[in-house]
Amino acid sequence: MKTATSILFVLLLAGGCFFEPRQAEEGTGGQTEVCSVPSSPDAIPQELIDGVVNISWDRFSCLYAEDFVFIPDAADVVDLAENGITYPDPWGLDLEFTTFNDIRACHNGSLRQVGAIELVLDDIDFLPDDDLSLEEFTAKYTLTIFSLSVETGVSGEFVYEGVWEITTVETDEGWKISEWVDLQSGGQNPTWGFLKGQVNGGVDFCDPR
């Protein structure tokens, strides 16, 4: 099955913040709707895209199972180690939260920024599993971060690509991600997992370059 999904959004940022989380929407009956746990595995790809669009941990985190683990490409682990960065093992919810917010807030500074993210998921393929409470899907991805300094006019474009292998598990609330494997695809650009490893290791990628 081949599916392509592209999301492009622009945030104009007061106070110099690139990723500014959007306020949660009000649900029916005056309740604040934080996120929606998918009722089936095939809804998760779109929910992932929606989580990126909202850049809100409260919305994004509901897609993760309590025992969530992120597994980077082994070659990325080696490449980062050669640059003095150790990839944490395991990478669970705490690290996902910290890195998510570091990326979101990386443009908090003295200059106003304009930012955008484009995420494309392609060749989404759901794989059969004998265990009806588990389901895995794969997808090729290209994730592009755009950045522009309003005051200096300096722009940057950061492209990440690879293949995601995502295992979902059925919980009492709905379907959630229990394992997220990030693999190189042989392209010219680094993976999303490589960026997360850099950010966790203290590398500052925020300034346009």
Secondary structure, 3 states (H helix, E strand, C coil): CCCCEEEEEEEECCCCCCCCCCCCEECHHHCEECCCCCCCHHHHHHHHHHHHHHCCHHHHHHHEEEEEEEECCHHHHHHHHHCCCCCCCCECHHHHHHHHHHHHCCCCCCCCEEEEEEEEEEEEEEECCCCCCEEEEEEEEEEEEEEEECCCCCEEEEEEEEEEEEEEEECCCCEEEEEEEEECCCCCCCCHHHHHHHHHCCCCCCCCC
